[in-house]
Every structure is written in C-alpha cells, then in structure tokens.
Amino acid sequence: MYRLVPLLALQLKSVFPELHQQEDYVSRVVHEEEISFLRTLEKGLKRIENIDRIISGEAAFELYDTFGFPFDLTSLIARERDLR
C-alpha cells in the first residue's frame, strides 16, 4: 500500500498539498504501519492455531489486548476454521 502514496499524493496535490510535500515521510509511516500490522497478524494467527474449537471471549480479548489483533479479524478467521 505504501507504494501507492506517490500516485495518491500526485492525484490529490490540489486538495492536500501537504501530502505531496511530505510524500517520502508519509510513505515511510505507511510502510512502517504495514510491517507492524503484518507482525500483529502473524502473532495472532499463531495464537489462534493453538485454540481448540472454541474461541472464548477471554481469548478474543487477549488476542486484541495483548497482540492488537482486531475482533473482526478474529471472528472472520474463526468462521473460516469452523471455530466457535
């Protein structure tokens, strides 16, 4: 997604000139956020693999609170893996 920043900055230059002016900075921040989210996703997926059939409210909260794993993603993965 960070690779789209130059294109978006150019297209939105007249509306958000500061985006175009700080394109490199914005690209770096978006890239760092992507990397951070992918780490979070990896940790959460490993944790979910260790859950046996039922994801309790406590486990869902731990995934969110400790690992930053979003509830909606936990719910989606649970449905895909036939967990409850």
C-alpha positions in Angstrom: 0.0 0.0 0.0 2.9 2.4 0.8 3.8 2.2 -2.9 0.5 3.9 -3.8 1.4 7.1 -1.8 3.3 8.8 -4.7 0.4 8.2 -7.0 -2.2 9.4 -4.5 -0.1 12.4 -3.5 0.1 13.4 -7.1 -3.6 12.9 -7.7 -4.6 14.7 -4.5 -2.0 17.5 -4.8 -4.5 20.3 -5.3 -6.7 19.1 -2.4 -3.9 18.1 0.0 -0.7 19.9 -1.0 1.0 18.9 2.3 0.6 15.2 1.3 2.6 15.9 -1.9 5.2 18.0 0.1 5.7 15.2 2.6 5.4 12.3 0.3 8.6 10.5 1.5 7.6 10.8 5.1 4.1 9.6 4.5 5.4 6.6 2.5 7.7 5.7 5.4 5.0 5.9 8.0 2.5 3.9 5.9 5.3 1.3 5.3 6.1 1.0 9.0 2.4 0.6 9.8 2.1 -2.2 7.2 5.1 -4.0 8.7 3.7 -3.6 12.2 0.3 -4.9 11.1 1.8 -8.0 9.4 3.7 -8.8 12.6 0.5 -8.5 14.6 -1.3 -10.7 12.1 1.4 -13.3 12.3 1.4 -13.4 16.1 -2.4 -13.5 16.2 -2.6 -16.4 13.7 -0.1 -18.4 15.7 -2.2 -17.8 18.8 -5.4 -18.8 17.0 -3.7 -22.1 15.8 -3.3 -23.1 19.5 -7.0 -22.6 20.2 -9.1 -25.8 20.3 -12.5 -25.5 18.7 -13.9 -22.6 20.8 -12.6 -19.0 21.0 -13.8 -17.7 24.3 -14.5 -14.1 25.0 -11.4 -14.1 27.2 -9.2 -15.5 24.3 -10.7 -12.9 21.8 -9.9 -10.2 24.3 -6.4 -11.4 24.9 -5.8 -11.5 21.1 -6.9 -7.9 20.9 -5.4 -6.5 24.1 -2.1 -8.4 24.1 -1.4 -8.8 20.4 -3.5 -6.0 18.9 -5.4 -8.5 16.9 -8.8 -6.9 15.7 -12.0 -8.6 16.8 -13.5 -8.6 13.3 -10.4 -10.5 12.0 -10.6 -13.0 14.9 -14.3 -13.6 14.0 -13.6 -14.0 10.3 -10.8 -16.5 10.9 -12.9 -18.4 13.5 -15.6 -18.8 10.9 -13.2 -19.9 8.2 -11.7 -22.5 10.5 -15.1 -23.6 11.9 -14.2 -22.4 15.4 -16.9 -21.1 17.7 
